[in-house]
Amino acid sequence: MILRRLTIILLLTTLADSATNLDTNISQDGTVLLSSNIQPVHYDVHLKTYLPGFAWEADTRNLTFEGEVVITADVIEATDRIILHVDSLNVFDADVKTNDPNINITKWEVTPQWQSLTLHLSQVMEPQEGIAFLLKFRGKLRDDGDFSGFYLTRSYKSNGDEVLNAVTQFDPNTTRSLIPCFDEPGFKTTWQLALEYPVGSVGLTNGIEMKTVEINGEWATTQYHITEKMSPDQLAVFVGNVQYKEAFVNQGVRIRIFADPENLEKVDFALNVSYTTIKGFEEKFGINYQMQNLDFLAVRDFKVGATKTRGLIVHRSSPPKVKKMHSIMTPLMPKYPDLNDSPLEKFLESLTTRTLNSKIARFAFLWTRQAGLPTVIVSKTGSDKIEIKQEIVTKSCLHPDGCFPRWDIPIWYHDADSSNTKLTWLLYNLKSIQLNSSIPLIINADSNGLYKVLYTDELYEEIGEQLKKFSKIYSPSTKYRLLTDASEQVWKRNKNASSFLPMIEALIDDDNEHVRRAAKKLLAFASRIATIQLEPENPVVQGYEDLLVKYFSSTPSFANFSGSATFLDVFGSEFDTQEILISILIDKNFDQMLERLVYWQKTETDPKILEIIGKLLDDLKPSNNLIFKIGPAEKQEEWRLPTKVFPIDYNLELTTYLPGYGYKEDEKTLKFHGAVDIKAHVVEATDRIVLNADSLEIQDILIDTVVDPIYSLISFISIFKKNVTITRWQLSSKLQFLTIYLSKTIEPKSTINFTILYEGKIREDLKGYYLTRTSDNSKTLNAVTQFESTAARFMVPCFDEPEFKATWKVKLIHPDGTVALSNGIEMESGPTGDTGFTYTEFARTVKMSSYLLAVFVGDVQYKETVTDRGVRIRVYADPQKIDMVDYALNVSRVTVEGFEKQFGIEYPMEKIDFVAVEDFAFGAMENWGLIIHASSYILGKSKNVLSTVIHELAHQWFGNLVTMKFWDNLWLNEGFASYMTPYGYTFIDPEADRDFSQTSDQEYGLNGESEPSTSITKYVRKDDGDITNTGLIYSKGSSFIRMIEHIMGADNFNKAIRYYLNNHQYQNVVAYDLYEAFERFMPNGTVGPNGKPFNLVEFAKCWTHQSGYPTIQVQSIDNSSIQLTQHRRLYKNVTTFKEEDVCGHKWDVPIWYQVPGSDTVDLAWLGRNDENLVLNVTGPVVINANSNGYYRVLYSNQFYELLSTEFQERGKTQFLSDSSKIRLLNDIMNFIGEIDAKSILPIVETLANDDNLKIRQRAEKTLRKLKNQTGHSFDTDMTKPLFEKCSLNESFDECSSKIETVIMDEFCRKVRSDPSQENVTRYLLNWLNVEERLEYQSYFLKALSCADSGTLDRLLLAEYRELRKRVNFYMGMERNKVKMPAKQSREFLMFEHDV
Ligand SMILES: [Zn+2]
């Protein structure tokens, strides 16, 4: 801020000095303020946009635009120059026309720092003269994530392909970046635009289009109607791929809603609303809407909710979502939520003016901007009085800027005992309205309004009785809507089933067929609720039963479900009732129904049927499943937080009394003090707030405000705050709950602000907020956090489960001389009033789970880099180790750029810090923006550093952006982070073999399961609240994901992943959400077991909910066929399986196989219910080709012999991928003792000569094991000839080519036992010095750790000084390993393994 102001002063000084008669001022932001001697009147603009992806072939002009503008202006005061605004444009031609032909432009100049363009005229223009001047210019479409000016916005086709569109968003003073103009709001002019755009795209601007000309089939030019007078920032331009639907209001106002083609179906709702209600407004106010057209445009990347540009209203849409509610403009969560400055609220404020147009705009805005429909709640307030209010639905959208769920609602109702319809308004800012009536009123008469109505039980009964008597006076639409709304309410709300009976009785025999069906539907739903709510003998239940028998005597039986029965066979063609019947059936057999529906979805072709099936499947999802909602409540563990209150934002101030720095130590030393303000939403009525806290001393809790639901989103209206106090609070150490009891019950949808003051002790057990040594063990200490899974509650009272995402604003107060870090970028820092303390404030985070919060205070330094997009990356380490961070720094920059590209989602915060700490329970922790590493996992250059850094960065998307709902699905985080790590290798080294790296993970998992383990969806809660999962969530999770990749193909898989991340960002997911994304991109015709359509949910069940894996046994039947069977093998020393068994220890196994010599890998299925799989192949075949599958293969001896012959004949030829070879070796290794050694020997020996070091190594190990077990003699001590044959100045590769095999373990033995230690040690140091490949370096280092330390030190000092730091660090790390906790389930374990 200070810097900026200085610049302005300097500029002003320069101006004054130059003493020209420049009629210019400099505005606050340093740009030119125009003089008033020229007044623009009109702009004629021709603008051509070179947008790729359409008819023209992109060339050097791609992603640019060029234009001509003719500006007509009046001269107000005499002048010899014209100054106007321009920014980032190349003005390449200028011309002027006046009445005096002698006047021309002598020169023009652009002054970038003032954003000005000065045209010098050959002579002075006098007042009253008219002038027109022409400018030609070029510019670039912006793509810097700022969503400002004329910029690129992206939409996605259903196949995931990206489509580029260009749209404007003119913040004040940015129109000048599109067109040179007088860019101040005071200069209002008319505008006439012609847009030239690629054929295939659509051009839109403020005026209605007049005519379009097409040239060469490549470019089209549309001329638009002249606008009314407006300021430059009201200009809007769009070019891109959209379609529209339109409607005309009586008087001819055209309304169009544009959206990308994929979302076009969703615009009907907005269109209807705009239409119905502009009409309504015209009638109500008796004035017609003034403009010819009103276009709404839904754009995905848009920084505010909507603009009010005239005639063309641009909205932010969402990525396509599976939403049942039809609305186009589901808001996308903003990336930088700023709670204090909601653009939405500001916009609403600006709309609340008194003109008709703005009322319509407000109305249209409210209806089109938000997802969902309003629900109108009707209740009785007296014998002939009802109250009508709107329900504010916030549960699915907790962010205050994310949604604004209120509407201006036209309330249509029938007048008492006549069929006249009346209209009144429930405006968005009214709490409620009252209506008087002697009869029960039915709201939303004739179904005019697009909203739901919910009555009280009492009113439903009264309406039912009214309908029994006077059914005829209500229109069929009225009755239909009443019943349909009721059907939904009866499901979703806890309504009393008996209250619907009169209504059903009154209408089930109605004259109108649609009404009859709606009544039947309500009957089906209400009767189910009745059986749940009431005793079987209850007369209401009986009443429903009677009606059911009468109206549903033809309920289909389950027998019809099987075999080839089609949807129509089972349910007939009455589409309305099918839904009802199915919902009754779902109740009785969920699994069977689900399976059948999935089958039909794949096989049916009738779009109508597919729509019904789609809707039903949507309902069956766990999250929406009615059965789950209505059936007996899921047993909730007592230590889980209630879901009545959800946090929105935390404001944390934390003071850390860390000794060893500037302040004077006292009794507060080694403690921390906290004050946290929490803003939360009340979702269900409650008289208490329950959150997590443990080992903290709560000093005080204050309620700041409780705001009524209707006003809850307008935080500044504090007069509506309620008088609520805290009666007491209680800490439960068993449940780790802090329960705050309130003086009264808070209504749902209220907002509550409260503050907790507390104190805690910095821990020493590597959990929560704890002490860590600095690396030289000096007196100074650092404090750092490790919260996953449940230790945030040790530092700050919070809603400490992943589902409770919120933003965090953190301020740290820390001893002078320490560095303080948190998730957000540092904003402000300075001394506090307290001597010896500094404060540092950090930017508010994005919405995230509490386990990702992080804090560090201590003595560190950093090195820094910046990604190409400007994300700042720093690695912090102890000052004496700061030179060892370079490798991690480089890896992280490349990886962030790589992942951004791969996922199509930018890293959403300004910075990523890594911190190396000495005492850390895991390898690293992915806290959003502040990643903490054990120092050996980030310092220096090693495979561990590489893989850990990439893994943690992958979590920034998988885990941080999209988070599991609870810890049972932690495998989604870890499986994906592990799966993505080898992609990271390819960013660093494009040659890296991703598949081969992934087989290493796979083998680790398979080995891990040779002992009893649990499924990857199980978790255990420890006494201190920590939740642990099996370590297999990494390797098995990753291997499972990889199988899906190979089933659906890499392209489809990547599209699904992008969709999944986009669709669930800032939200929580269950595994089903992932499957839904995969299903969406699963190629048509993907087949699963038994030739049936592939069912991913079924496939996943056995792999994720069962422990263990199948072993596939292979044997020949005859010359042209082989037989495969699956078995689960028992663990070592275990005789029976004890753990869960959801699929009878069987799996649906995708069998990938390849005939040696062939390039293709084929896929067949061995289903979990199949006895065997017969493959018709001649000759040997390799099962589990490319090691795609998470299983082992055991061939018969005879078959191994066949393979051996094949291997011997082919020798080293590359007939199998490296992944296939390593799989074969790993499996052989695992089955040694069961296989006849002779039958496998040729295979192993051939592979011991492979080009790939890891394969050679593995083959050597296998040979050694064979030797041990069979007494067979093989010379495996291959290092001896190596050292004899090589000379000291040869590289490792040169040496190793002279011998047959190399095993690194042998090096170690050799180094230890060799009498001339020095020579061997020197070989290794020589190689280390020149070796580029990381894994080779690791081997040499490992071997060096076996060397005599005296010899090694001497050589390092005398001849290899440049290697000293690296070698010593590695040795230190080796020693440190012992100090690490022996067994951990998190990031620690996974990096310790290798093939
Ligand atoms: Zn991880």
Residues whose N, C-alpha, C, O or C-beta is under 5 A from the ligand:
A	BS01	ZN	E974 A977 E1387
